[in-house]
Amino acid sequence: MSLHLRDKWVWDSWPVIDDDGARHLFYLQASRSLGDPEARHMHPSIGHAISTDWRRWRVLPDALAPAPRNSWDDATTWTGSIVRGPSGMYHLFYTGSTYSENCRVQRIGRADSTDLIHWERFGNSPLVEADRRWYEKYTPGTGWHDEAWRDPWVFEDPAGNGWHMLITARANHGELFGRGVVGHAFSTDLENWEVREPLSTPSKFGQMEVTQSILLDGEPVLVFCCLPREFNTARHPLGQRGGMWIARGESLLGPWDIDGARRVDHPSLYAARVIEDIDGIARLLGFADHEAGAFRGEILDPVDILLEADADRVEA
């Protein structure tokens, strides 16, 4: 069944369940009329669909699009996550970039809703940006191609002491294709954020995208994705494919065994989130990237969590 739009490519997504048990999915989308799928990254908006079973989808009005010119997010509105705050309002934390910086610098802001349908930006400025004490800042002509500070995954502190944000980020030291770290920010009120040092150290990934820290079978794990062109191939088996990865950890805030992360055995799944399926089993919900050399750009039905090599099943 999947979520396939005839006129739009769909890629990164993030789920939320409302009070009535309806399953909402927010996702990045761009017009197929662009021709080149790679052009989608510079022409995104955030779409929205609803389902009762994570498989059959009804498309709803779009949630968010880039702001007018001369705004911090006038070029792109990229991947995020949604939490419900103490007031009962939904908060969408998302990534933005601006034309004035050629979309090279990423920052994180917020939009709010009472019903998951109508969204309003919270203020006119981003809430969180990379701190050079720990994180790599963009320098034109050198190093990495952008300032990675995106894909906010927000969750309540396990002890009830505020909120944590995990972020796709890069350390300011280490090998070029090994600087990917789990960025970290903390808030007591979802409005004022303190950037903290990374929750991981440089390893074998140039970046760890769309992170999610959850419990699987009672064990804390970090779920993330990375393409082969963005990791240190010398520290991976010859011919290692990119895709979804799972690293075991000691808590929801790490540390995680990033060096020991294992790839999910699937040909094209990317930017997936772990969801509880209708049968109570934990599965991955994400999009189909490239298959047979062609970009698919659609949300797949939930995928079993089978790890590469021995295909051990990890269940919640």
Phi and psi in degrees as GROMACS dihedral restraints (atoms count N, CA, C in turn):
[ dihedral_restraints ]
;  ai    aj    ak    al  type     phi  dphi    fc
    3     4     5     6     1    56.8    20    10
    4     5     6     7     1   174.2    20    10
    6     7     8     9     1  -110.5    20    10
    7     8     9    10     1    96.8    20    10
    9    10    11    12     1  -117.3    20    10
   10    11    12    13     1   124.7    20    10
   12    13    14    15     1  -106.0    20    10
   13    14    15    16     1   127.3    20    10
   15    16    17    18     1   -62.1    20    10
   16    17    18    19     1   -35.3    20    10
   18    19    20    21     1  -105.4    20    10
   19    20    21    22     1    -0.3    20    10
   21    22    23    24     1  -138.7    20    10
   22    23    24    25     1   144.0    20    10
   24    25    26    27     1   -81.1    20    10
   25    26    27    28     1   146.4    20    10
   27    28    29    30     1  -125.7    20    10
   28    29    30    31     1   136.8    20    10
   30    31    32    33     1  -136.6    20    10
   31    32    33    34     1  -118.5    20    10
   33    34    35    36     1   -48.4    20    10
   34    35    36    37     1   142.7    20    10
   36    37    38    39     1  -144.8    20    10
   37    38    39    40     1   164.7    20    10
   39    40    41    42     1  -150.2    20    10
   40    41    42    43     1   136.5    20    10
   42    43    44    45     1   -99.9    20    10
   43    44    45    46     1   160.2    20    10
   45    46    47    48     1  -156.4    20    10
   46    47    48    49     1   145.6    20    10
   48    49    50    51     1  -111.4    20    10
   49    50    51    52     1   131.3    20    10
   51    52    53    54     1   -87.8    20    10
   52    53    54    55     1  -178.4    20    10
   54    55    56    57     1   -63.2    20    10
   55    56    57    58     1   -25.3    20    10
   57    58    59    60     1   -90.1    20    10
   58    59    60    61     1     2.5    20    10
   60    61    62    63     1    86.2    20    10
   61    62    63    64     1     2.7    20    10
   63    64    65    66     1   -69.7    20    10
   64    65    66    67     1   141.9    20    10
   66    67    68    69     1   -99.1    20    10
   67    68    69    70     1   116.6    20    10
   69    70    71    72     1  -103.2    20    10
   70    71    72    73     1   142.8    20    10
   72    73    74    75     1  -130.4    20    10
   73    74    75    76     1   126.3    20    10
   75    76    77    78     1  -106.6    20    10
   76    77    78    79     1   141.0    20    10
   78    79    80    81     1  -151.9    20    10
   79    80    81    82     1   155.2    20    10
   81    82    83    84     1   -80.0    20    10
   82    83    84    85     1   141.3    20    10
   84    85    86    87     1  -145.4    20    10
   85    86    87    88     1   153.2    20    10
   87    88    89    90     1  -154.7    20    10
   88    89    90    91     1   153.7    20    10
   90    91    92    93     1   -67.6    20    10
   91    92    93    94     1   133.9    20    10
   93    94    95    96     1   -67.7    20    10
   94    95    96    97     1   -15.1    20    10
   96    97    98    99     1   -67.4    20    10
   97    98    99   100     1   -11.6    20    10
   99   100   101   102     1   -62.8    20    10
  100   101   102   103     1   -25.8    20    10
  102   103   104   105     1    87.1    20    10
  103   104   105   106     1   -58.3    20    10
  105   106   107   108     1   -92.7    20    10
  106   107   108   109     1   117.7    20    10
  108   109   110   111     1   -58.0    20    10
  109   110   111   112     1   -29.3    20    10
  111   112   113   114     1   -67.1    20    10
  112   113   114   115     1   -22.5    20    10
  114   115   116   117     1   -71.2    20    10
  115   116   117   118     1   -13.9    20    10
  117   118   119   120     1   -60.8    20    10
  118   119   120   121     1   -31.9    20    10
  120   121   122   123     1   -62.3    20    10
  121   122   123   124     1   -28.4    20    10
  123   124   125   126     1   -96.3    20    10
  124   125   126   127     1     5.4    20    10
  126   127   128   129     1  -136.8    20    10
  127   128   129   130     1    48.5    20    10
  129   130   131   132     1   -95.2    20    10
  130   131   132   133     1   157.7    20    10
  132   133   134   135     1  -139.4    20    10
  133   134   135   136     1   170.3    20    10
  135   136   137   138     1  -104.2    20    10
  136   137   138   139     1   114.0    20    10
  138   139   140   141     1   -90.9    20    10
  139   140   141   142     1   174.5    20    10
  141   142   143   144     1  -150.7    20    10
  142   143   144   145     1   132.8    20    10
  144   145   146   147     1  -139.7    20    10
  145   146   147   148     1   162.4    20    10
  147   148   149   150     1  -132.2    20    10
  148   149   150   151     1   149.2    20    10
  150   151   152   153     1  -150.8    20    10
  151   152   153   154     1   160.9    20    10
  153   154   155   156     1  -102.4    20    10
  154   155   156   157     1   -11.8    20    10
  156   157   158   159     1  -141.7    20    10
  157   158   159   160     1    12.8    20    10
  159   160   161   162     1    68.1    20    10
  160   161   162   163     1    11.9    20    10
  162   163   164   165     1  -129.6    20    10
  163   164   165   166     1   -46.5    20    10
  165   166   167   168     1   -99.5    20    10
  166   167   168   169     1   121.0    20    10
  168   169   170   171     1  -117.7    20    10
  169   170   171   172     1   143.3    20    10
  171   172   173   174     1  -117.2    20    10
  172   173   174   175     1   121.2    20    10
  174   175   176   177     1   -76.1    20    10
  175   176   177   178     1   133.7    20    10
  177   178   179   180     1  -109.7    20    10
  178   179   180   181     1   175.6    20    10
  180   181   182   183     1   -57.9    20    10
  181   182   183   184     1   148.1    20    10
  183   184   185   186     1   -58.0    20    10
  184   185   186   187     1   150.1    20    10
  186   187   188   189     1   -89.8    20    10
  187   188   189   190     1   -45.2    20    10
  189   190   191   192     1  -157.5    20    10
  190   191   192   193     1   147.6    20    10
  192   193   194   195     1  -138.4    20    10
  193   194   195   196     1   165.6    20    10
  195   196   197   198     1   -53.0    20    10
  196   197   198   199     1   148.2    20    10
  198   199   200   201     1   -78.3    20    10
  199   200   201   202     1   170.6    20    10
  201   202   203   204     1   -59.6    20    10
  202   203   204   205     1   160.8    20    10
  204   205   206   207     1   -52.9    20    10
  205   206   207   208     1   152.8    20    10
  207   208   209   210     1    71.5    20    10
  208   209   210   211     1    23.0    20    10
  210   211   212   213     1  -108.8    20    10
  211   212   213   214     1   160.3    20    10
  213   214   215   216     1   -65.4    20    10
  214   215   216   217     1   -21.5    20    10
  216   217   218   219     1  -124.3    20    10
  217   218   219   220     1    40.3    20    10
  219   220   221   222     1   -79.6    20    10
  220   221   222   223     1   -12.0    20    10
  222   223   224   225     1  -100.9    20    10
  223   224   225   226     1   -48.3    20    10
  225   226   227   228     1  -140.4    20    10
  226   227   228   229     1   148.2    20    10
  228   229   230   231     1  -124.3    20    10
  229   230   231   232     1   105.6    20    10
  231   232   233   234     1  -106.6    20    10
  232   233   234   235     1  -167.9    20    10
  234   235   236   237     1   -55.1    20    10
  235   236   237   238     1   146.7    20    10
  237   238   239   240     1  -153.7    20    10
  238   239   240   241     1  -153.3    20    10
  240   241   242   243     1  -157.2    20    10
  241   242   243   244     1   165.0    20    10
  243   244   245   246     1  -127.4    20    10
  244   245   246   247     1   134.1    20    10
  246   247   248   249     1  -129.5    20    10
  247   248   249   250     1   159.2    20    10
  249   250   251   252     1  -104.2    20    10
  250   251   252   253     1   123.9    20    10
  252   253   254   255     1   -82.8    20    10
  253   254   255   256     1   175.5    20    10
  255   256   257   258     1   -58.9    20    10
  256   257   258   259     1   -26.5    20    10
  258   259   260   261     1   -76.9    20    10
  259   260   261   262     1   -10.3    20    10
  261   262   263   264     1    94.4    20    10
  262   263   264   265     1    -7.5    20    10
  264   265   266   267     1   -80.4    20    10
  265   266   267   268     1   146.0    20    10
  267   268   269   270     1   -87.6    20    10
  268   269   270   271     1   139.2    20    10
  270   271   272   273     1  -121.8    20    10
  271   272   273   274     1   120.5    20    10
  273   274   275   276     1   -98.8    20    10
  274   275   276   277     1   111.8    20    10
  276   277   278   279     1   -94.5    20    10
  277   278   279   280     1   127.5    20    10
  279   280   281   282     1  -141.0    20    10
  280   281   282   283     1   166.2    20    10
  282   283   284   285     1   -96.9    20    10
  283   284   285   286     1   139.3    20    10
  285   286   287   288     1  -133.3    20    10
  286   287   288   289     1   158.3    20    10
  288   289   290   291     1  -146.6    20    10
  289   290   291   292     1   166.1    20    10
  291   292   293   294     1  -127.3    20    10
  292   293   294   295     1   149.7    20    10
  294   295   296   297     1   -61.8    20    10
  295   296   297   298     1   -31.3    20    10
  297   298   299   300     1   -64.1    20    10
  298   299   300   301     1   -19.1    20    10
  300   301   302   303     1  -114.3    20    10
  301   302   303   304     1    18.7    20    10
  303   304   305   306     1    54.7    20    10
  304   305   306   307     1    31.3    20    10
  306   307   308   309     1    61.8    20    10
  307   308   309   310     1    20.4    20    10
  309   310   311   312     1   -86.4    20    10
  310   311   312   313     1   -21.8    20    10
  312   313   314   315     1  -110.6    20    10
  313   314   315   316     1   126.5    20    10
  315   316   317   318     1  -104.6    20    10
  316   317   318   319     1   140.1    20    10
  318   319   320   321     1  -137.3    20    10
  319   320   321   322     1   169.2    20    10
  321   322   323   324     1  -124.3    20    10
  322   323   324   325     1   132.1    20    10
  324   325   326   327     1  -131.6    20    10
  325   326   327   328     1  -166.1    20    10
  327   328   329   330     1  -143.6    20    10
  328   329   330   331     1   146.3    20    10
  330   331   332   333     1  -129.2    20    10
  331   332   333   334     1   152.6    20    10
  333   334   335   336     1  -124.0    20    10
  334   335   336   337     1   152.0    20    10
  336   337   338   339     1  -153.2    20    10
  337   338   339   340     1   149.7    20    10
  339   340   341   342     1   -97.6    20    10
  340   341   342   343     1   -15.1    20    10
  342   343   344   345     1  -134.5    20    10
  343   344   345   346     1     5.5    20    10
  345   346   347   348     1    69.9    20    10
  346   347   348   349     1     2.1    20    10
  348   349   350   351     1  -106.4    20    10
  349   350   351   352     1   -51.0    20    10
  351   352   353   354     1  -102.0    20    10
  352   353   354   355     1   124.2    20    10
  354   355   356   357     1  -121.6    20    10
  355   356   357   358     1   140.6    20    10
  357   358   359   360     1  -129.9    20    10
  358   359   360   361     1   135.9    20    10
  360   361   362   363     1   -62.6    20    10
  361   362   363   364     1   144.6    20    10
  363   364   365   366     1   -92.9    20    10
  364   365   366   367     1    99.9    20    10
  366   367   368   369     1    74.4    20    10
  367   368   369   370     1  -174.5    20    10
  369   370   371   372     1  -114.6    20    10
  370   371   372   373     1    11.1    20    10
  372   373   374   375     1  -132.8    20    10
  373   374   375   376     1   156.5    20    10
  375   376   377   378     1   -68.1    20    10
  376   377   378   379     1   159.6    20    10
  378   379   380   381     1   -98.0    20    10
  379   380   381   382     1   -28.3    20    10
  381   382   383   384     1  -142.4    20    10
  382   383   384   385     1   133.6    20    10
  384   385   386   387     1  -142.8    20    10
  385   386   387   388     1   162.1    20    10
  387   388   389   390     1   -63.0    20    10
  388   389   390   391     1   140.6    20    10
  390   391   392   393     1  -103.2    20    10
  391   392   393   394     1   120.3    20    10
  393   394   395   396     1   -66.2    20    10
  394   395   396   397     1   -11.4    20    10
  396   397   398   399     1   -60.1    20    10
  397   398   399   400     1   -32.5    20    10
  399   400   401   402     1  -124.6    20    10
  400   401   402   403     1   -26.0    20    10
  402   403   404   405     1  -114.6    20    10
  403   404   405   406     1   148.8    20    10
  405   406   407   408     1   -69.4    20    10
  406   407   408   409     1   131.5    20    10
  408   409   410   411     1  -103.4    20    10
  409   410   411   412     1   151.3    20    10
  411   412   413   414     1   -72.4    20    10
  412   413   414   415     1   129.8    20    10
  414   415   416   417     1  -126.6    20    10
  415   416   417   418     1   112.8    20    10
  417   418   419   420     1   -55.2    20    10
  418   419   420   421     1   135.7    20    10
  420   421   422   423     1    83.9    20    10
  421   422   423   424     1    -3.7    20    10
  423   424   425   426     1  -135.2    20    10
  424   425   426   427     1   151.0    20    10
  426   427   428   429     1    65.4    20    10
  427   428   429   430     1  -138.4    20    10
  429   430   431   432     1   -74.5    20    10
  430   431   432   433     1   163.1    20    10
  432   433   434   435     1   -80.9    20    10
  433   434   435   436     1   -12.6    20    10
  435   436   437   438     1  -156.2    20    10
  436   437   438   439     1   177.1    20    10
  438   439   440   441     1   -98.2    20    10
  439   440   441   442     1    99.4    20    10
  441   442   443   444     1   -72.5    20    10
  442   443   444   445     1   115.6    20    10
  444   445   446   447     1  -160.4    20    10
  445   446   447   448     1    77.2    20    10
  447   448   449   450     1  -149.8    20    10
  448   449   450   451     1  -174.9    20    10
  450   451   452   453     1    56.7    20    10
  451   452   453   454     1    49.8    20    10
  453   454   455   456     1   -61.1    20    10
  454   455   456   457     1   127.6    20    10
  456   457   458   459     1  -113.3    20    10
  457   458   459   460     1   108.9    20    10
  459   460   461   462     1  -105.1    20    10
  460   461   462   463     1   133.8    20    10
  462   463   464   465     1  -149.8    20    10
  463   464   465   466     1   156.2    20    10
  465   466   467   468     1   -72.7    20    10
  466   467   468   469     1   142.3    20    10
  468   469   470   471     1   -57.2    20    10
  469   470   471   472     1   134.2    20    10
  471   472   473   474     1   -55.5    20    10
  472   473   474   475     1   -28.1    20    10
  474   475   476   477     1   -93.7    20    10
  475   476   477   478     1     4.6    20    10
  477   478   479   480     1    80.8    20    10
  478   479   480   481     1    15.3    20    10
  480   481   482   483     1  -102.9    20    10
  481   482   483   484     1    74.4    20    10
  483   484   485   486     1    86.9    20    10
  484   485   486   487     1  -156.9    20    10
  486   487   488   489     1  -135.4    20    10
  487   488   489   490     1   143.6    20    10
  489   490   491   492     1  -113.1    20    10
  490   491   492   493     1   147.5    20    10
  492   493   494   495     1  -125.0    20    10
  493   494   495   496     1   120.9    20    10
  495   496   497   498     1   -95.9    20    10
  496   497   498   499     1   140.9    20    10
  498   499   500   501     1  -137.4    20    10
  499   500   501   502     1   139.1    20    10
  501   502   503   504     1   -69.5    20    10
  502   503   504   505     1   115.2    20    10
  504   505   506   507     1  -146.8    20    10
  505   506   507   508     1   172.3    20    10
  507   508   509   510     1  -131.1    20    10
  508   509   510   511     1   136.9    20    10
  510   511   512   513     1   -69.3    20    10
  511   512   513   514     1   158.1    20    10
  513   514   515   516     1   -89.1    20    10
  514   515   516   517     1    18.6    20    10
  516   517   518   519     1  -152.7    20    10
  517   518   519   520     1   163.9    20    10
  519   520   521   522     1   106.8    20    10
  520   521   522   523     1   178.9    20    10
  522   523   524   525     1   -64.4    20    10
  523   524   525   526     1   146.4    20    10
  525   526   527   528     1   -54.7    20    10
  526   527   528   529     1   -43.9    20    10
  528   529   530   531     1   -97.7    20    10
  529   530   531   532     1    26.3    20    10
  531   532   533   534     1  -135.0    20    10
  532   533   534   535     1    10.9    20    10
  534   535   536   537     1   -86.1    20    10
  535   536   537   538     1    -2.5    20    10
  537   538   539   540     1   -62.0    20    10
  538   539   540   541     1   126.9    20    10
  540   541   542   543     1  -135.8    20    10
  541   542   543   544     1   166.2    20    10
  543   544   545   546     1   -89.1    20    10
  544   545   546   547     1   103.7    20    10
  546   547   548   549     1   -68.2    20    10
  547   548   549   550     1   158.8    20    10
  549   550   551   552     1  -143.9    20    10
  550   551   552   553     1   135.0    20    10
  552   553   554   555     1  -138.5    20    10
  553   554   555   556     1   155.1    20    10
  555   556   557   558     1  -133.4    20    10
  556   557   558   559     1   144.9    20    10
  558   559   560   561     1  -144.3    20    10
  559   560   561   562     1   147.2    20    10
  561   562   563   564     1   -94.9    20    10
  562   563   564   565     1   -14.9    20    10
  564   565   566   567     1  -137.2    20    10
  565   566   567   568     1     7.4    20    10
  567   568   569   570     1    67.7    20    10
  568   569   570   571     1     6.8    20    10
  570   571   572   573     1  -117.1    20    10
  571   572   573   574     1   -46.8    20    10
  573   574   575   576     1  -104.0    20    10
  574   575   576   577     1   121.0    20    10
  576   577   578   579     1  -117.4    20    10
  577   578   579   580     1   136.7    20    10
  579   580   581   582     1  -107.3    20    10
  580   581   582   583     1   117.1    20    10
  582   583   584   585     1   -75.1    20    10
  583   584   585   586     1   132.1    20    10
  585   586   587   588     1  -120.6    20    10
  586   587   588   589     1   170.6    20    10
  588   589   590   591     1   -64.3    20    10
  589   590   591   592     1   157.8    20    10
  591   592   593   594     1   -59.3    20    10
  592   593   594   595     1   154.6    20    10
  594   595   596   597     1   -91.3    20    10
  595   596   597   598     1     1.3    20    10
  597   598   599   600     1  -141.9    20    10
  598   599   600   601     1   170.8    20    10
  600   601   602   603     1  -114.3    20    10
  601   602   603   604     1   160.6    20    10
  603   604   605   606     1   -52.8    20    10
  604   605   606   607     1   140.4    20    10
  606   607   608   609     1  -140.1    20    10
  607   608   609   610     1  -123.3    20    10
  609   610   611   612     1  -115.4    20    10
  610   611   612   613     1    15.1    20    10
  612   613   614   615     1  -120.5    20    10
  613   614   615   616     1   135.3    20    10
  615   616   617   618     1   -71.0    20    10
  616   617   618   619     1   -29.3    20    10
  618   619   620   621     1  -160.1    20    10
  619   620   621   622     1   149.1    20    10
  621   622   623   624     1  -116.1    20    10
  622   623   624   625     1   103.9    20    10
  624   625   626   627     1   -88.2    20    10
  625   626   627   628     1   153.0    20    10
  627   628   629   630     1    49.5    20    10
  628   629   630   631     1    56.6    20    10
  630   631   632   633     1   -70.8    20    10
  631   632   633   634     1   151.6    20    10
  633   634   635   636     1  -147.5    20    10
  634   635   636   637     1   124.2    20    10
  636   637   638   639     1  -105.6    20    10
  637   638   639   640     1   119.0    20    10
  639   640   641   642     1  -146.6    20    10
  640   641   642   643     1   174.9    20    10
  642   643   644   645     1  -101.9    20    10
  643   644   645   646     1   128.0    20    10
  645   646   647   648     1  -120.1    20    10
  646   647   648   649     1   122.6    20    10
  648   649   650   651     1    53.6    20    10
  649   650   651   652     1    36.9    20    10
  651   652   653   654     1    77.7    20    10
  652   653   654   655     1     1.6    20    10
  654   655   656   657     1  -110.4    20    10
  655   656   657   658     1   132.0    20    10
  657   658   659   660     1   -70.3    20    10
  658   659   660   661     1   133.9    20    10
  660   661   662   663     1  -137.7    20    10
  661   662   663   664     1   157.9    20    10
  663   664   665   666     1  -110.7    20    10
  664   665   666   667     1   126.1    20    10
  666   667   668   669     1  -107.5    20    10
  667   668   669   670     1   132.4    20    10
  669   670   671   672     1  -156.4    20    10
  670   671   672   673     1   176.7    20    10
  672   673   674   675     1  -136.0    20    10
  673   674   675   676     1   154.8    20    10
  675   676   677   678     1  -160.1    20    10
  676   677   678   679     1   137.8    20    10
  678   679   680   681     1   -87.9    20    10
  679   680   681   682     1   154.4    20    10
  681   682   683   684     1   -62.5    20    10
  682   683   684   685     1   -29.4    20    10
  684   685   686   687     1   -72.6    20    10
  685   686   687   688     1    -4.7    20    10
  687   688   689   690     1  -119.7    20    10
  688   689   690   691     1    13.3    20    10
  690   691   692   693     1  -125.9    20    10
  691   692   693   694     1   166.7    20    10
  693   694   695   696     1   -77.4    20    10
  694   695   696   697     1    99.9    20    10
  696   697   698   699     1   -62.7    20    10
  697   698   699   700     1   -25.1    20    10
  699   700   701   702     1   -68.5    20    10
  700   701   702   703     1   -18.0    20    10
  702   703   704   705     1  -107.7    20    10
  703   704   705   706     1    12.2    20    10
  705   706   707   708     1  -123.3    20    10
  706   707   708   709     1   157.2    20    10
  708   709   710   711     1   -58.4    20    10
  709   710   711   712     1   149.1    20    10
  711   712   713   714     1   -56.0    20    10
  712   713   714   715     1   128.4    20    10
  714   715   716   717     1    80.5    20    10
  715   716   717   718     1    10.9    20    10
  717   718   719   720     1   -56.6    20    10
  718   719   720   721     1   129.3    20    10
  720   721   722   723     1   -83.4    20    10
  721   722   723   724     1   158.8    20    10
  723   724   725   726     1   -90.2    20    10
  724   725   726   727     1   177.7    20    10
  726   727   728   729     1   144.4    20    10
  727   728   729   730     1  -142.2    20    10
  729   730   731   732     1   -90.2    20    10
  730   731   732   733     1   141.8    20    10
  732   733   734   735     1  -131.4    20    10
  733   734   735   736     1   150.5    20    10
  735   736   737   738     1  -130.5    20    10
  736   737   738   739     1   127.6    20    10
  738   739   740   741     1  -119.4    20    10
  739   740   741   742     1   131.6    20    10
  741   742   743   744     1   -77.7    20    10
  742   743   744   745     1   150.5    20    10
  744   745   746   747     1  -139.7    20    10
  745   746   747   748     1  -178.3    20    10
  747   748   749   750     1   -98.2    20    10
  748   749   750   751     1   -22.2    20    10
  750   751   752   753     1  -159.8    20    10
  751   752   753   754     1   176.3    20    10
  753   754   755   756     1   -67.6    20    10
  754   755   756   757     1   -13.8    20    10
  756   757   758   759     1  -110.5    20    10
  757   758   759   760     1    21.0    20    10
  759   760   761   762     1    79.4    20    10
  760   761   762   763     1  -168.9    20    10
  762   763   764   765     1   -71.1    20    10
  763   764   765   766     1   156.6    20    10
  765   766   767   768     1  -116.0    20    10
  766   767   768   769     1   153.6    20    10
  768   769   770   771     1   -85.7    20    10
  769   770   771   772     1    77.5    20    10
  771   772   773   774     1   -63.9    20    10
  772   773   774   775     1   -39.9    20    10
  774   775   776   777     1   -61.1    20    10
  775   776   777   778     1   -29.3    20    10
  777   778   779   780     1   -95.7    20    10
  778   779   780   781     1     9.3    20    10
  780   781   782   783     1   -57.9    20    10
  781   782   783   784     1   142.7    20    10
  783   784   785   786     1  -118.8    20    10
  784   785   786   787     1   142.9    20    10
  786   787   788   789     1   -79.8    20    10
  787   788   789   790     1   141.2    20    10
  789   790   791   792     1   -73.2    20    10
  790   791   792   793     1   132.3    20    10
  792   793   794   795     1   -81.3    20    10
  793   794   795   796     1    88.5    20    10
  795   796   797   798     1  -153.7    20    10
  796   797   798   799     1   141.2    20    10
  798   799   800   801     1   -70.6    20    10
  799   800   801   802     1   -24.9    20    10
  801   802   803   804     1  -144.5    20    10
  802   803   804   805     1    -2.6    20    10
  804   805   806   807     1   -61.9    20    10
  805   806   807   808     1   134.7    20    10
  807   808   809   810     1  -150.5    20    10
  808   809   810   811     1   154.5    20    10
  810   811   812   813     1    50.1    20    10
  811   812   813   814     1    44.8    20    10
  813   814   815   816     1   -94.3    20    10
  814   815   816   817     1   152.1    20    10
  816   817   818   819     1  -114.1    20    10
  817   818   819   820     1   146.4    20    10
  819   820   821   822     1   -76.9    20    10
  820   821   822   823     1   128.5    20    10
  822   823   824   825     1  -125.7    20    10
  823   824   825   826     1   158.4    20    10
  825   826   827   828     1   -89.2    20    10
  826   827   828   829     1   116.5    20    10
  828   829   830   831     1   -74.6    20    10
  829   830   831   832     1   173.2    20    10
  831   832   833   834     1   -66.2    20    10
  832   833   834   835     1   -18.6    20    10
  834   835   836   837     1   -94.5    20    10
  835   836   837   838     1     8.0    20    10
  837   838   839   840     1    86.8    20    10
  838   839   840   841     1    -1.8    20    10
  840   841   842   843     1   -89.0    20    10
  841   842   843   844     1   139.4    20    10
  843   844   845   846     1   -76.2    20    10
  844   845   846   847     1   127.4    20    10
  846   847   848   849     1  -136.0    20    10
  847   848   849   850     1   170.2    20    10
  849   850   851   852     1  -101.1    20    10
  850   851   852   853     1   133.0    20    10
  852   853   854   855     1  -117.9    20    10
  853   854   855   856     1   113.8    20    10
  855   856   857   858     1  -157.4    20    10
  856   857   858   859     1  -167.9    20    10
  858   859   860   861     1  -106.8    20    10
  859   860   861   862     1   160.5    20    10
  861   862   863   864     1   -87.7    20    10
  862   863   864   865     1   118.7    20    10
  864   865   866   867     1   -83.7    20    10
  865   866   867   868     1  -118.6    20    10
  867   868   869   870     1   -93.6    20    10
  868   869   870   871     1   135.4    20    10
  870   871   872   873     1  -136.4    20    10
  871   872   873   874     1   132.6    20    10
  873   874   875   876     1    53.2    20    10
  874   875   876   877     1    36.0    20    10
  876   877   878   879     1    82.0    20    10
  877   878   879   880     1     0.3    20    10
  879   880   881   882     1  -118.6    20    10
  880   881   882   883     1   142.4    20    10
  882   883   884   885     1   -80.6    20    10
  883   884   885   886     1   127.8    20    10
  885   886   887   888     1   -89.4    20    10
  886   887   888   889     1   -50.2    20    10
  888   889   890   891     1    65.3    20    10
  889   890   891   892     1    51.4    20    10
  891   892   893   894     1  -147.1    20    10
  892   893   894   895     1   153.8    20    10
  894   895   896   897     1   -80.5    20    10
  895   896   897   898     1   127.3    20    10
  897   898   899   900     1   -80.2    20    10
  898   899   900   901     1   160.0    20    10
  900   901   902   903     1   -63.3    20    10
  901   902   903   904     1   156.8    20    10
  903   904   905   906     1   -50.7    20    10
  904   905   906   907     1   137.5    20    10
  906   907   908   909     1  -109.3    20    10
  907   908   909   910     1   133.8    20    10
  909   910   911   912     1   -61.0    20    10
  910   911   912   913     1   144.8    20    10
  912   913   914   915     1   -88.2    20    10
  913   914   915   916     1    90.6    20    10
  915   916   917   918     1  -115.1    20    10
  916   917   918   919     1   125.7    20    10
  918   919   920   921     1   -90.1    20    10
  919   920   921   922     1   147.8    20    10
  921   922   923   924     1   -60.8    20    10
  922   923   924   925     1   155.7    20    10
  924   925   926   927     1    85.8    20    10
  925   926   927   928     1   -81.1    20    10
  927   928   929   930     1  -102.0    20    10
  928   929   930   931     1     0.2    20    10
  930   931   932   933     1    52.6    20    10
  931   932   933   934     1    38.6    20    10
  933   934   935   936     1   -62.4    20    10
  934   935   936   937     1   139.3    20    10
  936   937   938   939     1   -90.2    20    10
  937   938   939   940     1   135.4    20    10
  939   940   941   942     1  -112.9    20    10
  940   941   942   943     1   118.1    20    10
  942   943   944   945     1  -119.9    20    10
  943   944   945   946     1   150.3    20    10
